Amino acid sequence: MTDRMWRAVLADVAERAAAYREAAPQRPHSPRRSYAEARAAFDAPTPERGADGAQVIAELARLAEPGLANIVGPRFFGWVMGQSHPTGVAADWLLSAWGQNVGNAHATPSASACEEVVARWLLDLLDLPRQSSVGFVSGATMANFTCLAAARGEVLRRVDWDVEADGLIGAPPVHVIVGEEAHSTVFSALRYLGFGARRIVSAPADDEGRMRAGAFARAIAPLDGPIIAIAQAGHINSGAFDPFEEIAEAARAKGAWLHVDGAFGLWARACGDRAHLGRGLELCDSWGVDGHKWLQTPYDSAYAIVRDADAHRRATGISASYLPEGEERHPADYTPELSRRARGFAAWATIKAFGREGIDALVSRDCALARRMAERLNAAPDVEVLNDVVLNQVAVRLGSDMDGALADALTARTIARIQREGVCFVGGAHWRGRQIIRISVCGMNTTEADADASAEAILGAWRAERAAGGAR
């Protein structure tokens, strides 16, 4: 491809991307093409000969766009997903052109230095111990995995077992305590690290999904030896926070490592009117948090934060004779990946674009919009908001005046109707033994008008399904 052709392709991509983002507010919030239809559209024999780059991009856009989720739209509430700040997207494009494989400070000094500075910014914004190390990983699953790998190594090191050298065979048993409503990524990370499900101690939670401090204390009291405890900042349905101060005190008394899954909730620490929710988080030993949620960085972007940088580096550090060492901070020492994109650039650009004040305002506004939607929905006589809306999550039960099985069936049909109609996008879950609608407000472009229109669309779909579904 000549330089002129390369420039033309990039200009075409920029125009397509801008047009896609500009049309997002008007585009339906559900894909127009199903998975089966998308698979059929993409299905083709393996290409035998190369094709013109401009034609390839045009074909990709034609095939992909009908099946894209409108996650960047202002009324996408299905999961906690950010809308990819345009400045971060632009930085990510530039990164792709730069072609940096960040792993070693000597090979990629700009990418490595940028990550070191962004790590310092993150610790400042989240008000976490400033000596902590930060690994730039792909998402909350890998953030939890990385932090828990550091935890596993350190708690075993304290009983004179070197898991990095000797593995797990014959190692002293490690006790793991989690809240009974911990997120699934925590259990995935534990499974990857060799902790079987039967070895996990589950501490009961309250009606909001918060781990009960007394239950945690009782669960940890009889345990001896290496212990890892896992708390949660931002319950996936309610947005609730565990009582960190009480849990940390009980964990410290037993010498346990306390990790926090804070995929989206940890950002409350960056918001003046929500920071109280995370009181005591600074007492913990490690934290996992996403950037592509409330920070609005492009995918994929998350951070594994560990108070003990040495424990972090022991668990994930990579060394080889062909990799220069030295005193510099090498990014590959803090993630499970040697080859990866330089995620720090997009995070740097996004934080610069928002500033501390912008991040504070974004989190505060989204939480206010969640409460606004909850109040509108809860005002309907047969609709009940099940959670205390302290953050950005709203758990909605439909048909509070009817038989539970019928209400669950109609709720599932209502979710399908909402997604089909596309005014907004919401998801569903089973919580407290019932089918609920989950609303996650996490976008930077969502307005009060979007919140109101979405609440009306939800109620309209519910009325239609209730009328058609044989209400008692």
N, C-alpha and C positions, 0 to 999 in steps of 0.2 A: 504494500500500500504506500503510495507516494505521500509526501507531506501535505500536499494540497488535498488529496482524498481523505487523509486522516483528519484534517481540520474540518472538512465538509461533514464527515460522519459525526464528529463531536458537536458541531453546530446543530446538526439535525437532532441529536440526542438532547441537547439543551432545550431546543424548541419543543420537542415532544414532552419532556419532563415538566417544563413550565406550563404547557397547555394542560397536562394531566392534573397538576396541582391546582391550577386556577379553576378547573371545572369540578374539583372535589366537593364543594358545598352543594352543588346541584345534582351530583351523581347519586344514584341509589346507593344505600349503604350496605347492600348485599351484592355478591357477585352475580352477574347476569348469565354465567355459564357454570354448570355443575362440574364436579370432578370428572365424571364419565364423559361429559361433552368436551372438557378441556383435554382429556387424554386422547380422545378421538381426533381433536384438532391438531395436536402435536404429533400424533402417530405418523411415522414415516420411516422408510428404510435408512440405514446408516449412510450418511453422505459419502460418496466416493471421490468427489472433486470439490475443491474449494469454491467459495462463492464470493461475490462482491460484498464488501463490508456494509455498504449502505443498504443493499438489498436484504442482507441478513438482519440488520437492525429493524428495517421496515416489516419484515416477516415476523420477527419476534414480537414487536408491538401489536401487530394484527392478531397474532395467536394468543398472546398473554392477556391483553387488557380486558377482554370480556370476562375473564375468570379471576380478576384481581379483587381482593377485598378492599373496600374503601376505608382502610384504617386511618388514612390521613384526613378523612372527612371530619366535620365538626360534631357528628352525632354517632360516632362509633363508641359503644359502651360495652361491647361483648366481653372484653378482657382488659386488663390493665396494660394498655399499649400506648406509647407516645406517638406523636404525629411527625416525627423526624424534622427538626428545625431546619429551615432552608439553608442557614449558614453551615450547619453541621453536614447537610447533604453535599453542599458545594465543597467543603473540606474533604469529604469522603471521596468525591469524584477526583479531586486533585491527588489524593493519596493513591487511588487506583492508577493514575497516570504515572506517579512517582515510582510505583512498584517496589515499595520498601517492605522487606521481610524483617520485621523488628524482632531481634533476639539478643543481639550483642551490641554494646555501646560503641565498640571500635568500628564495627561494620556499618552501623546506622546511627551515627551520633545525634542527628537532629531528632529522629523518632524517639530515641531513648531518652534524650534530655527533655523532650516535650512530655513524655509520660511521667518523668520524675517531678516536673513542675505541676502537672495536673493532679498527681497523687497528693501533693501538698495542698493544693486548692480543695480537693475533695475532703480531706481531713479537717480543713478549716470550715468548709461549708456545713459539714455534718457534725462538727464539734466533737470529733473523736480523738483519742490520744495521738498526739502529733508524732510520736516515735513509730507509729504503726507503719507496716509495709503494705503496699497496694499492688495487686496483680490485675492486669487488664485482660479479662476473660470474655467469653462469648455471651453468657447469660447467667441467670440465677442458679441454674443447676450446677454449672461449672464453678460458680463463685462458692456455693455451699460445699461442693466437692473439694475444692482447693483448701478452704478454711478447715474443713474436717480432716483433711489429710495432715495438715499441720497439727491439729488437735490430737489425732491418733499418734503421731510420732512423738509429740511432747509428753503426753500422759504416760506413754510406755517408757520413754527415756527416764522419767522420774522414778521408775522402778527397775532401772538398769537393763532395759531391753531396747536394743537398737533395731527398730522395725525397718529402717532403710537398708540396713546390712543383713539382718537375719530374717526378715519377713514376718509373717503372722503364725507360721507353723510352730507350735510350742510356746507362743507368747502368752504372757499372763492375760486373762480375760479382761476386756474393756467393757464396762457398763455404759450404756447409752440411755439417756432419759429424754423424752420429747413430750410435748403436749399432745393430747389425743386428737387435736384438730390441726396438727402441723401440716404444712403444704406437701404435696406429693414429691416435689423436687428434693426435699430433705430425705425422704425415704429412698429415692433413687440414688442420691449421693452416698448414703450409708451402704446401700447394696453394692455400689461400685467399689467401695472401700473394704468390702469383705465382712460387713456387719450384717448378719442374718436377721430377718424380721423377728424371729423368736427370741432374740437376745435383747430386743429393745423394750425398755420399761416405759409405759405410757402413763402420763399424769393427767387426771381428769381436768376438763375445762368447764367454764361456766356457760351460760346461755349465749354469750357473745363470742364464744370460741376462745376466750382467754384461759391460759393455763392457770389453775388455782394455786396461789402461792403456798397455802397450807398443804395441798395435795403433793406439790413438788417436794416440799420439805419432808413429808412423810415417805415419799418414794425414795429419796436419796439417803435418808437416815441410816438404813440398814446396810448400805453398800460400802464396800471397802475396795481399795486398789484403784486402778486407773478408771476415771469417770469422765464422760463427755455429756454435757447437758446442752439442749438446744431450745432456744426460745424464739418467739415470733414477734416481729414488728409489722403489723398490718395483716390481719386475718383475711383470707381470700374472699369471704362472703360478707363479713361485718366490718372489716377494717380495724378491728380491735387490736390493742397492744397488750402483751403479757406484762405482769407486774415485775419489772426488771430489778428494781432495788431489792425486793424481798427474795427473788430467785437468786440474784447474785450473792446475797449474804449467805444463803443456805449452800450454794455451790462452793463458795470460797471456804466455808467451814470444812468441807470434805475434800478440798484440793482439786475440785473438778474444773475442767475447761468449759467455759460457757460461750457457746456460739449463738449468733442471732441471724435468723433468716429475715432480712429486711428488704426484700426485693423491691417493693415500692414504698413501704411504710417508713423506711429509714429517712426518706426525704422530708418527713415531718420535722426532723431536726433542723432543716434549713428554712423553716417557716415560723415566723414569730408567734402567730396565734395557734400553731399546732405543736410547737416544740415540747410542750408539757407532756404530750403523749409518750414521748421517748425518754422521759426522765429515768435515769439509771442505766441507760444504754452504754454510757461511757465506762461502766464498771465491768463490762464483758470482755472477752478475750479475742473474739473475731466477729466479723460482720460481712454478710453478702448483700449486695445491692445492685440493681440494674441502672444503667444509664438510659437505655432505650425505653424506659417507662417514663418517669416524671421529668427526667432531665431532657427528654426529647431528642437524644442522639439517634443517628441512624442505627439500624441493626447491623452487626451484633455488637453489643457494648454492655459490659458489667464489670463489677469491681469486687475482688476478694481482698478484704482488709483484715490484717492480722496484727495484734498488738506486739507479739514477739516476732520480730523480723527474722531472727535466727531460726526459729521453729518453722517459719514459712519457707525460708530458703532450703532448709534441710529436706523438707517434704517434696519440693518441686524443682529444686535447682538442677540444671543440666550442665555437665562439663564434658569436654572432649579435647584432645590435643590440638585439634584444628580451630578451636574457639579461644580467642585471646581472653585472658583473665584481667588482672589489674584491679584497681580500687573502685572503678566506676560501678554504678548500678546497672546491671544487665537485666533487661526485661524478662528474659527467659528464665531467670532464677525464681520468678514469682507466679508462674503459670504452668499448666501441664503441657504447654505447646512451645516447641522451638520455632516452628514455622507458623506465622500468623500475620495478619495485616496490622498496621500500626494504628491501633484503636485510639491512641492518645490524641491524634491530630483532630479528629471530629469532636472528641470531648473538649479539647482546648477551645475550639472554635465555638462550640455551643455555650460553654460557660462564659466565654468572652461576650457572646451575643446577648445573653440574658443578664449577666452580672448577678451579684448576690441579691439585689433588690428584685430583679426579674424572676428569679427562681422562687423567692419568698412569695411574690404576688401570684405567680402561677399556681403554686400549691394551695394557697389560701383561696383563690378564686374557684378552683376545681372543687374544693371541699364545700364551698358555699353553694355551688351549682348542684352538687349531690344532695345537699340538704333541701334545696329548692324543689328538686324533682321528688324527693321523698315526701315532702309536705303536700305536694299536689296529688300524688298517688294515694297517700294515706287518707286524704279527705274523701275518697270514694267509699261508699258504705260497705262494699264487699271486697275491698282491697286492704291489705295490712302490710306495713313495713315492719319486718321482724327484728331489725337491728337498731341500735343506737347509732345514728349516722355521725360518727366522730371524725371520719376521714372522707374518703371518696367512694366508698362502697355502699350500695343500697341493695338489700335483700327483700324481695317483694313476694308476698304470698297472695295469690288470687283465690277468690271463692271462699272467703273466710266464713260464709254463712251456709256452706253446702258440704255434703259428704266429701271426706278427704280424697278418696280414690277418684271421684268424679272431678273434683277440683284439680287434682294433679294432672289428669288426662287433658282437661281443658287448658290448663296452664301450658302444657307441652304444645298443644295446638296453637295457643296464642303466641308463643315464642316463634313457632314456625311461620305464622301469619305475619308477625312483625318483621321477621327477616325477609320474607317474600315481598312484602310491600316496600321495604327499603327506606322508609322515612328515617329510621334509625336502625342501629344494630345492637341487640342485647343478647345475652347468653342465658343459659339455664344451669341449674345444679340441684342436687338433692342435699338438703340441710334440715336438721331437726326432724328427719323423717318425712319431709315434704318436698315436692317439686317447687322450686322457686325461680323467679326471674332475678338474674344478677345484673346490676348496673354498675359499671366501673367508669368513673369520670376522670380522665387522665390526659385530656388533650389541651393544647395551647390555643386552639382556635374556637373552642366551644363557648358559646355565648348564652345569656339568659334566654334569648329567643330560641336557640337550639334546644335548651333544656325544656322549655315550655312545649315546643312542638313535639319533642320526643315523648314527654309525659302524655300528651293528648293522643299521640299515635299508639302508645301502649294501651291506654284506656279504650281507645276506639277498637283496637284489635280484640281486646278482652270482651267488650260488649258484643261484638260480632260473633265470637266463638261461644260465648255464653248463650246467646239467642239461638244459635244453631245446635247447641249441645245438650238441650233438654234439661235446663236448670229446674230444681225442685220448686 
